[in-house]
Protein backbone atom coordinates (compact mmCIF):
# COMPACT_ATOMS: atom_id res chain seq x y z
CA UNK A 1 0.00 0.00 0.00
CA UNK A 2 1.05 3.54 -0.49
CA UNK A 3 0.83 6.05 2.29
CA UNK A 4 -1.20 9.26 2.32
CA UNK A 5 -0.74 12.55 4.13
CA UNK A 6 -3.98 13.69 5.74
CA UNK A 7 -5.23 17.23 6.23
CA UNK A 8 -3.86 17.21 9.77
CA UNK A 9 -0.47 17.93 8.15
CA UNK A 10 1.16 21.06 9.58
CA UNK A 11 3.59 21.51 6.64
CA UNK A 12 6.61 21.12 8.89
CA UNK A 13 8.68 19.71 5.99
CA UNK A 14 10.33 16.89 7.94
CA UNK A 15 8.86 14.10 5.79
CA UNK A 16 9.97 15.18 2.33
CA UNK A 17 13.76 14.97 2.81
CA UNK A 18 13.64 11.53 4.46
CA UNK A 19 11.74 9.84 1.61
CA UNK A 20 14.24 7.63 -0.26
CA UNK A 21 11.96 7.42 -3.31
CA UNK A 22 11.27 11.14 -3.61
CA UNK A 23 7.56 10.33 -3.41
CA UNK A 24 6.70 13.28 -1.15
CA UNK A 25 6.18 16.73 -2.61
CA UNK A 26 4.57 20.03 -1.65
CA UNK A 27 0.98 20.04 -2.89
CA UNK A 28 -1.33 23.03 -3.20
CA UNK A 29 -2.16 23.03 0.52
CA UNK A 30 -0.15 20.29 2.27
CA UNK A 31 2.53 17.79 1.40
CA UNK A 32 1.37 14.89 -0.75
CA UNK A 33 2.64 11.41 -1.59
CA UNK A 34 2.89 10.04 -5.12
CA UNK A 35 1.51 6.48 -4.79
CA UNK A 36 3.46 5.39 -7.88
CA UNK A 37 6.72 6.17 -6.05
CA UNK A 38 5.78 5.19 -2.48
CA UNK A 39 7.09 1.79 -1.39
CA UNK A 40 6.54 2.45 2.33
CA UNK A 41 10.35 2.39 2.38
CA UNK A 42 10.39 -1.34 1.52
CA UNK A 43 13.85 -2.07 0.14
CA UNK A 44 15.36 0.90 1.99
CA UNK A 45 14.30 0.74 5.64
CA UNK A 46 12.33 -1.45 8.04
CA UNK A 47 9.68 1.23 8.54
CA UNK A 48 8.36 4.19 6.55
CA UNK A 49 10.66 7.06 7.34
CA UNK A 50 8.00 9.74 6.86
CA UNK A 51 5.82 8.05 9.47
CA UNK A 52 8.77 7.78 11.85
CA UNK A 53 9.54 11.51 11.70
CA UNK A 54 6.02 12.95 11.46
CA UNK A 55 5.31 14.95 14.64
CA UNK A 56 1.51 14.88 14.21
CA UNK A 57 0.98 11.27 13.10
CA UNK A 58 -0.85 12.22 9.90
CA UNK A 59 0.54 9.62 7.48
CA UNK A 60 -1.62 6.47 7.44
CA UNK A 61 -1.86 3.74 4.82
CA UNK A 62 -3.91 4.82 1.81
CA UNK A 63 -6.69 2.23 1.35
CA UNK A 64 -7.02 3.22 -2.33
CA UNK A 65 -3.62 1.70 -3.12
CA UNK A 66 -3.44 -1.80 -1.65
CA UNK A 67 -0.12 -3.56 -2.36
CA UNK A 68 1.56 -6.61 -0.87
CA UNK A 69 5.12 -6.58 0.47
CA UNK A 70 6.16 -8.38 -2.73
CA UNK A 71 4.54 -5.71 -4.89
CA UNK A 72 6.21 -2.95 -2.88
CA UNK A 73 9.57 -4.68 -3.26
CA UNK A 74 9.00 -5.02 -7.00
CA UNK A 75 8.18 -1.29 -7.19
CA UNK A 76 11.38 -0.58 -5.23
CA UNK A 77 13.41 -2.57 -7.78
CA UNK A 78 11.75 -0.72 -10.68
CA UNK A 79 12.46 2.66 -9.08
CA UNK A 80 16.09 1.87 -8.28
CA UNK A 81 17.13 0.07 -11.48
CA UNK A 82 19.34 1.97 -13.88
DSSP file (Angstrom, degrees, kcal/mol; ACC not computed):
  #  RESIDUE AA STRUCTURE BP1 BP2  ACC     N-H-->O    O-->H-N    N-H-->O    O-->H-N    TCO  KAPPA ALPHA  PHI   PSI    X-CA   Y-CA   Z-CA
    1    1 A X              0   0    0      0, 0.0    65,-0.2     0, 0.0     2,-0.2   0.000 360.0 360.0 360.0 149.1    0.0    0.0    0.0
    2    2 A X        -     0   0    0     63,-1.3    60,-3.2    60,-0.4    63,-0.2  -0.542 360.0-119.9 -87.4 164.0    1.0    3.5   -0.5
    3    3 A X  E     -A   61   0A   0     58,-0.3     2,-0.3    -2,-0.2    58,-0.2  -0.611  20.9-152.7 -99.8 165.3    0.8    6.0    2.3
    4    4 A X  E     -A   60   0A   0     56,-2.3     2,-0.6    -2,-0.2    56,-0.6  -0.989  12.8-132.8-138.0 146.1   -1.2    9.3    2.3
    5    5 A X  E     -A   59   0A   0     -2,-0.3    54,-0.2    54,-0.2    28,-0.1  -0.893  29.0-146.4 -99.8 123.7   -0.7   12.5    4.1
    6    6 A X    >   -     0   0    0     52,-2.7     3,-1.8    -2,-0.6    25,-0.1  -0.274  29.8 -96.5 -86.0 173.3   -4.0   13.7    5.7
    7    7 A X  T 3  S+     0   0    0      1,-0.3    -1,-0.1    23,-0.1    51,-0.0   0.448 113.4  80.3 -73.2   2.2   -5.2   17.2    6.2
    8    8 A X  T 3   +     0   0    0     50,-0.2    -1,-0.3    49,-0.0    50,-0.1   0.544  66.7 124.9 -78.1  -6.6   -3.9   17.2    9.8
    9    9 A X    <   -     0   0    0     -3,-1.8    -4,-0.0    49,-0.2    45,-0.0  -0.248  49.3-161.8 -54.7 135.0   -0.5   17.9    8.1
   10   10 A X        -     0   0    0     20,-0.0    -1,-0.1     0, 0.0    -3,-0.1   0.237  37.2-118.6-104.5  11.8    1.2   21.1    9.6
   11   11 A X        +     0   0    0      1,-0.1    -2,-0.1    20,-0.1    15,-0.0   0.883  60.0 151.6  54.9  43.0    3.6   21.5    6.6
   12   12 A X        -     0   0    0      1,-0.0    -1,-0.1     0, 0.0    -3,-0.0   0.646  48.7-136.9 -80.7 -13.6    6.6   21.1    8.9
   13   13 A X     >  +     0   0    0      1,-0.1     4,-0.5     3,-0.0    -1,-0.0   0.706  68.6 118.8  70.1  22.3    8.7   19.7    6.0
   14   14 A X  T  4 S+     0   0    0      2,-0.1     4,-0.5     1,-0.1    -1,-0.1   0.730  70.4  54.5 -88.5 -20.9   10.3   16.9    7.9
   15   15 A X  T >> S+     0   0    0      1,-0.1     3,-0.8     2,-0.1     4,-0.7   0.896  96.0  62.9 -78.8 -40.8    8.9   14.1    5.8
   16   16 A X  G >4 S+     0   0    0      1,-0.2     3,-1.2     2,-0.2     8,-0.3   0.907 102.3  46.9 -56.3 -50.3   10.0   15.2    2.3
   17   17 A X  G 3< S+     0   0    0     -4,-0.5    -1,-0.2     1,-0.2    -2,-0.1   0.733 109.1  55.2 -68.9 -19.2   13.8   15.0    2.8
   18   18 A X  G <4 S+     0   0    0     -3,-0.8     2,-0.6    -4,-0.5    -1,-0.2   0.552  79.3 106.1 -90.2  -5.5   13.6   11.5    4.5
   19   19 A X    X<  -     0   0    0     -3,-1.2     3,-1.1    -4,-0.7     5,-0.1  -0.630  54.6-162.2 -77.1 114.8   11.7    9.8    1.6
   20   20 A X  T 3  S+     0   0    0     -2,-0.6    -1,-0.2     1,-0.2    -3,-0.0   0.687  89.4  49.0 -72.0 -15.9   14.2    7.6   -0.3
   21   21 A X  T 3  S-     0   0    0     -3,-0.0    -1,-0.2    59,-0.0    -2,-0.1   0.366 105.0-124.1-102.6   4.0   12.0    7.4   -3.3
   22   22 A X    <   +     0   0    0     -3,-1.1    -2,-0.1    -6,-0.2    16,-0.1   0.886  66.4 139.3  52.3  41.6   11.3   11.1   -3.6
   23   23 A X        +     0   0    0     14,-0.2    11,-3.0    -7,-0.1     2,-0.4   0.616  45.0  81.6 -87.7 -14.9    7.6   10.3   -3.4
   24   24 A X  E     +B   33   0B   0     -8,-0.3     2,-0.3     9,-0.2     9,-0.2  -0.784  54.8 160.7 -99.7 134.2    6.7   13.3   -1.2
   25   25 A X  E     -B   32   0B   0      7,-2.4     7,-3.2    -2,-0.4     2,-0.6  -0.964  46.3 -91.3-146.2 160.2    6.2   16.7   -2.6
   26   26 A X  E     -B   31   0B   0     -2,-0.3     5,-0.2     5,-0.2     2,-0.0  -0.651  45.8-165.5 -76.1 118.1    4.6   20.0   -1.7
   27   27 A X        -     0   0    0      3,-1.8     4,-0.1    -2,-0.6    -1,-0.0  -0.086  42.1 -79.4 -86.6-167.2    1.0   20.0   -2.9
   28   28 A X  S    S+     0   0    0      1,-0.1     3,-0.1    -2,-0.0    -2,-0.1   0.865 123.9   2.6 -64.8 -36.6   -1.3   23.0   -3.2
   29   29 A X  S    S+     0   0    0      1,-0.4     2,-0.3     2,-0.0    -1,-0.1   0.742 134.5   5.1-118.6 -46.7   -2.2   23.0    0.5
   30   30 A X  S    S-     0   0    0    -25,-0.1    -3,-1.8     1,-0.1    -1,-0.4  -0.795  89.9 -72.4-133.3 173.8   -0.2   20.3    2.3
   31   31 A X  E     -B   26   0B   0     -2,-0.3     2,-0.3    -5,-0.2    -5,-0.2  -0.394  51.2-161.2 -66.8 150.2    2.5   17.8    1.4
   32   32 A X  E     -B   25   0B   0     -7,-3.2    -7,-2.4   -28,-0.1     2,-0.5  -0.882  12.5-131.6-132.2 162.4    1.4   14.9   -0.8
   33   33 A X  E     -B   24   0B   0     -2,-0.3     2,-0.8    -9,-0.2    -9,-0.2  -0.972  14.3-136.0-120.1 128.5    2.6   11.4   -1.6
   34   34 A X    >>  -     0   0    0    -11,-3.0     3,-1.7    -2,-0.5     4,-1.3  -0.738  13.2-155.8 -79.4 110.6    2.9   10.0   -5.1
   35   35 A X  T 34 S+     0   0    0     -2,-0.8    -1,-0.2     1,-0.3   -12,-0.0   0.747  90.7  62.9 -63.7 -22.2    1.5    6.5   -4.8
   36   36 A X  T 34 S+     0   0    0      1,-0.2    -1,-0.3   -13,-0.1    -2,-0.0   0.713 113.2  34.8 -73.1 -19.2    3.5    5.4   -7.9
   37   37 A X  T <4 S+     0   0    0     -3,-1.7     2,-0.5   -14,-0.1    -2,-0.2   0.562  94.3 101.0-108.6 -13.6    6.7    6.2   -6.0
   38   38 A X     <  +     0   0    0     -4,-1.3    37,-0.1   -15,-0.1    38,-0.0  -0.633  30.6 163.4 -82.2 122.3    5.8    5.2   -2.5
   39   39 A X    >   -     0   0    0     -2,-0.5     3,-2.3    36,-0.1    -1,-0.1   0.174  60.0-112.0-114.0  13.5    7.1    1.8   -1.4
   40   40 A X  T 3  S-     0   0    0      1,-0.3     3,-0.1     3,-0.1    -2,-0.1   0.798  72.0 -67.1  54.2  29.0    6.5    2.5    2.3
   41   41 A X  T >> S+     0   0    0      1,-0.3     4,-3.0     7,-0.1     3,-2.1   0.542  89.4 160.2  68.0  11.4   10.3    2.4    2.4
   42   42 A X  T <4  +     0   0    0     -3,-2.3    -1,-0.3     1,-0.3     4,-0.1  -0.442  69.9  24.4 -59.5 132.9   10.4   -1.3    1.5
   43   43 A X  T 34 S+     0   0    0      2,-0.3    -1,-0.3    -2,-0.1     3,-0.1   0.099 128.0  50.2  94.4 -21.0   13.8   -2.1    0.1
   44   44 A X  T <4 S+     0   0    0     -3,-2.1     2,-0.3     1,-0.4    -2,-0.2   0.776 116.5   2.4-110.5 -50.9   15.4    0.9    2.0
   45   45 A X     <  -     0   0    0     -4,-3.0    -1,-0.4    -5,-0.1    -2,-0.3  -0.848  63.3-114.3-138.2 167.7   14.3    0.7    5.6
   46   46 A X  S    S+     0   0    0     -2,-0.3     2,-0.3    -4,-0.1    -4,-0.1   0.639 101.7  25.0 -80.3 -15.4   12.3   -1.5    8.0
   47   47 A X  S    S-     0   0    0     -6,-0.1     2,-0.3    -5,-0.0    -1,-0.1  -0.983  99.0 -85.1-144.9 154.4    9.7    1.2    8.5
   48   48 A X     >  -     0   0    0     -2,-0.3     4,-1.8     1,-0.2    -7,-0.1  -0.439  34.9-150.4 -61.4 123.0    8.4    4.2    6.6
   49   49 A X  H  > S+     0   0    0     -2,-0.3     4,-1.7     1,-0.2     5,-0.2   0.839  92.7  56.7 -67.8 -34.3   10.7    7.1    7.3
   50   50 A X  H  > S+     0   0    0      1,-0.2     4,-1.3     2,-0.2    -1,-0.2   0.902 108.6  47.7 -64.6 -39.3    8.0    9.7    6.9
   51   51 A X  H  4 S+     0   0    0      1,-0.2    -1,-0.2     2,-0.2    -2,-0.2   0.900 109.3  54.6 -65.5 -40.4    5.8    8.0    9.5
   52   52 A X  H  < S+     0   0    0     -4,-1.8    -1,-0.2     1,-0.2    -2,-0.2   0.833 116.4  35.8 -63.7 -33.6    8.8    7.8   11.8
   53   53 A X  H  < S+     0   0    0     -4,-1.7     2,-0.3   -39,-0.0    -1,-0.2   0.594  85.5 114.3 -98.4 -11.1    9.5   11.5   11.7
   54   54 A X    ><  -     0   0    0     -4,-1.3     3,-0.5    -3,-0.2     5,-0.1  -0.443  49.7-160.7 -66.6 120.7    6.0   13.0   11.5
   55   55 A X  T 3  S+     0   0    0     -2,-0.3    -1,-0.2     1,-0.2    -4,-0.0   0.649  88.2  42.0 -77.8 -13.6    5.3   14.9   14.6
   56   56 A X  T 3  S-     0   0    0      0, 0.0    -1,-0.2     0, 0.0    -2,-0.1   0.342 101.6-124.5-116.2   6.3    1.5   14.9   14.2
   57   57 A X    <   +     0   0    0     -3,-0.5    -2,-0.1    -6,-0.2    -6,-0.1   0.935  61.2 141.3  54.2  54.1    1.0   11.3   13.1
   58   58 A X        +     0   0    0      1,-0.1   -52,-2.7   -52,-0.1     2,-0.4   0.029  38.1  90.6-116.0  26.9   -0.9   12.2    9.9
   59   59 A X  E     +A    5   0A   0    -54,-0.2   -54,-0.2    -8,-0.1    -1,-0.1  -0.708  50.5 159.9-126.8  81.4    0.5    9.6    7.5
   60   60 A X  E     -A    4   0A   0    -56,-0.6   -56,-2.3    -2,-0.4     2,-0.2  -0.342  50.8 -76.8 -89.6 176.8   -1.6    6.5    7.4
   61   61 A X  E     -A    3   0A   0    -58,-0.2     2,-0.8    -2,-0.1   -58,-0.3  -0.532  45.3-124.9 -69.9 138.8   -1.9    3.7    4.8
   62   62 A X    >   -     0   0    0    -60,-3.2     3,-1.9    -2,-0.2   -60,-0.4  -0.799  14.4-157.5 -89.2 110.3   -3.9    4.8    1.8
   63   63 A X  T 3  S+     0   0    0     -2,-0.8     3,-0.3     1,-0.3    -1,-0.1   0.631  87.4  69.3 -66.2 -11.7   -6.7    2.2    1.3
   64   64 A X  T 3  S+     0   0    0      1,-0.2     2,-0.4   -62,-0.1    -1,-0.3   0.678 100.2  48.7 -76.9 -16.2   -7.0    3.2   -2.3
   65   65 A X  S <  S+     0   0    0     -3,-1.9   -63,-1.3   -63,-0.2     2,-0.5  -0.668  73.0 179.2-127.7  76.4   -3.6    1.7   -3.1
   66   66 A X        +     0   0    0     -2,-0.4     2,-0.3    -3,-0.3    -3,-0.1  -0.678  10.5 164.2 -83.2 123.5   -3.4   -1.8   -1.6
   67   67 A X        -     0   0    0     -2,-0.5     2,-0.1   -65,-0.1    -2,-0.1  -0.993  31.1-127.2-139.2 144.8   -0.1   -3.6   -2.4
   68   68 A X     >  -     0   0    0     -2,-0.3     4,-2.4     1,-0.1     5,-0.2  -0.357  35.2-103.5 -80.7 168.4    1.6   -6.6   -0.9
   69   69 A X  H  > S+     0   0    0      1,-0.2     4,-2.4     2,-0.2     5,-0.2   0.887 124.9  53.5 -58.2 -38.9    5.1   -6.6    0.5
   70   70 A X  H  > S+     0   0    0      2,-0.2     4,-2.2     1,-0.2    -1,-0.2   0.899 108.6  48.2 -64.3 -41.1    6.2   -8.4   -2.7
   71   71 A X  H  > S+     0   0    0      2,-0.2     4,-2.4     1,-0.2    -2,-0.2   0.897 111.5  50.1 -66.9 -39.4    4.5   -5.7   -4.9
   72   72 A X  H  X S+     0   0    0     -4,-2.4     4,-2.3     2,-0.2    -2,-0.2   0.896 111.0  49.3 -64.5 -39.6    6.2   -2.9   -2.9
   73   73 A X  H  X S+     0   0    0     -4,-2.4     4,-2.3     2,-0.2    -2,-0.2   0.887 110.1  51.0 -66.7 -38.7    9.6   -4.7   -3.3
   74   74 A X  H  X S+     0   0    0     -4,-2.2     4,-2.1     2,-0.2    -2,-0.2   0.912 110.0  49.6 -63.6 -42.3    9.0   -5.0   -7.0
   75   75 A X  H  X S+     0   0    0     -4,-2.4     4,-2.6     2,-0.2    -2,-0.2   0.909 108.6  53.9 -62.2 -41.6    8.2   -1.3   -7.2
   76   76 A X  H  X S+     0   0    0     -4,-2.3     4,-1.9     1,-0.2    -2,-0.2   0.932 108.7  48.5 -56.3 -47.5   11.4   -0.6   -5.2
   77   77 A X  H  X S+     0   0    0     -4,-2.3     4,-1.0     1,-0.2    -1,-0.2   0.875 111.5  49.8 -63.7 -37.2   13.4   -2.6   -7.8
   78   78 A X  H  < S+     0   0    0     -4,-2.1     3,-0.3     1,-0.2    -1,-0.2   0.900 112.8  47.1 -66.7 -40.3   11.8   -0.7  -10.7
   79   79 A X  H  < S+     0   0    0     -4,-2.6    -2,-0.2     1,-0.2    -1,-0.2   0.792 117.7  41.4 -72.3 -27.4   12.5    2.7   -9.1
   80   80 A X  H  < S+     0   0    0     -4,-1.9    -1,-0.2    -5,-0.2    -2,-0.2   0.489  88.5 105.9-102.6  -3.1   16.1    1.9   -8.3
   81   81 A X     <        0   0    0     -4,-1.0    -3,-0.0    -3,-0.3    -4,-0.0  -0.491 360.0 360.0 -77.1 148.2   17.1    0.1  -11.5
   82   82 A X              0   0    0     -2,-0.2    -1,-0.1     0, 0.0    -4,-0.1   0.441 360.0 360.0 -91.2 360.0   19.3    2.0  -13.9
